[in-house]
Structures are given as structure tokens and as C-alpha cells.
Amino acid sequence: MKKYLIISAIVVSAAFFAVPASADGDGFYCNKAPSASPMALSSFFLKLENEGYQVREFDYEHNCYKIEGYDTAKRRIKAYFSDIDGSLIHTRPDF
């Protein structure tokens, strides 16, 4: 029985330390370093508009353009785009 408790404690502690940490819990970065020539904001917003996104809030974090708004299916989302070419990097529902 003692053997199983020790193994369980090791597994739980390993899982606890394996979770990546970041300010907002996403644990990723678009680019490791800020890009030397980011995409112009006017071009970025035009690209989003042409693709059907609706932007409520905009921010720049983790070397990404971050938007909160609605995707092409009108679902509320938080999405991260590359600051180099405006490509979608990561998206998640925004509640």
C-alpha cells in the first residue's frame, strides 16, 4: 500500500510541474523575439475584415497581435495572430 502512495505522489507532482505558465494561461509565444518588421496595423485590420472577423478589443502580447471579438461563424473568441504576416496562430473561445 505504501508503494502505491509513493508512486501516486510522484505522478501527481510530475503533472503539476509539467504545466506551462504564462500571464494569461495560454503558455505560448508567436515568435521568440519581437520581429524587426511587423505587419502594419492597417494591413492587419484590413486582412481580418476581409476574412470576416469582428474585432472588439486589440492588444499586442507574446509577440502576437491579440484580438477579442467574433470569428467568421460569429462565435466569441480570443485569437492570436503572427505580427509578421497576420496568420492565425492560436484561438480559443472567449467567455
Residue, then its C-alpha position, 0 to 999 in steps of 0.5 A: m500500500k505504501k508503494y502505491l502512495i509513493i508512486s501516486a505522489i510522484v505522478v501527481s507532482a510530475a503533472f503539476f510541474a509539467v504545466p506551462a505558465s504564462a500571464d494569461g494561461d495560454g503558455f505560448y509565444c508567436n515568435k521568440a523575439p519581437s520581429a524587426s518588421p511587423m505587419a502594419l496595423s492597417s494591413f492587419f485590420l484590413k486582412l481580418e475584415n476581409e476574412g470576416y472577423q469582428v474585432r472588439e478589443f486589440d492588444y499586442e502580447h507574446n509577440c502576437y497581435k491579440i484580438e477579442g471579438y467574433d470569428t467568421a461563424k460569429r462565435r466569441i473568441k480570443a485569437y492570436f495572430s503572427d505580427i509578421d504576416g497576420s496568420l492565425i496562430h492560436t484561438r480559443p473561445d472567449f467567455 
